Amino acid sequence: MRRMTEEEYQSQVDVPPNNYNTKCKVLVENGDIDDHVPPQAIEFWKKEMDSQGIDWRFNNHARTPHGFALAPGVWSNCYTEDADRRSTLSMLSFFAELWPEFPQNAVERNACGTRLGQALEVLDALASSGAGDFTASRL
């Protein structure tokens, strides 16, 4: 099976107009060698987000395929421990930024069972404004 071209997609798929929430923040964790996400799609997505004023963060994990955070035994998994750990820590940092009013509890392992080895700590009282400092500590 091959991916549809942009022209095929536009001519064959009835896509409603997109309504963007410009107040949202977006985090994407991607495998650099994900064969489901070609580089052109990433560039298109970035331009789309930028054109709408969306605050986004895109982490592309080196030498990492699609399904890198899926546990062994799950369909389409290509579990990659380093990327799974890093993407979880990135997500926890993102949550601390989004919701500084909620304490960040140490998480020893993620849902896949990967040992994180670090915890996030909010250091600054200004965190409620999104201006707080964060640090990672070893677990």
C-alpha positions, 0 to 999 in steps of 0.5 A, a space after each residue: 500500500 502506498 501513501 496518497 499524494 496531496 493531490 489525491 487526498 484533496 480530490 478524494 477526501 471530503 475534509 471539513 475546514 480546520 478550526 484551530 485552537 490557538 490557545 493550545 500547546 502541542 507536543 509530538 514525540 516522533 521516531 526519526 525513521 518512522 516510515 509512517 511519517 515522511 519528512 515532507 509531512 513533518 515540514 507541512 505540519 510545522 508550517 501549518 502549526 506556525 501559520 495558525 500561531 500554535 505553540 508546538 514542540 516536536 521531538 524527533 528521536 534519532 534512529 527510532 521507528 514507528 511504535 517506539 513506545 509500544 510494549 513488546 507484544 503490542 501490534 506494530 511495536 518497535 519498542 526503543 527504550 531510550 526513545 520511550 524514556 526520553 519521550 515520557 520525560 518530555 511529556 512530564 516536563 510538558 505537563 509541568 509547564 501546562 499545569 504548574 499548579 499541580 505537584 509533579 510526583 516522581 514517576 519511577 516507570 512509565 506505562 510501558 514499564 520503562 524505568 525513567 531514572 529521573 524526576 521533574 521538580 518545579 523550582 520557582 514560585 513563578 511557575 504558575 505563570 509558566 515562567 518557572 524553572 525545572 530541573 531533573 533529578 535522578 531517582 
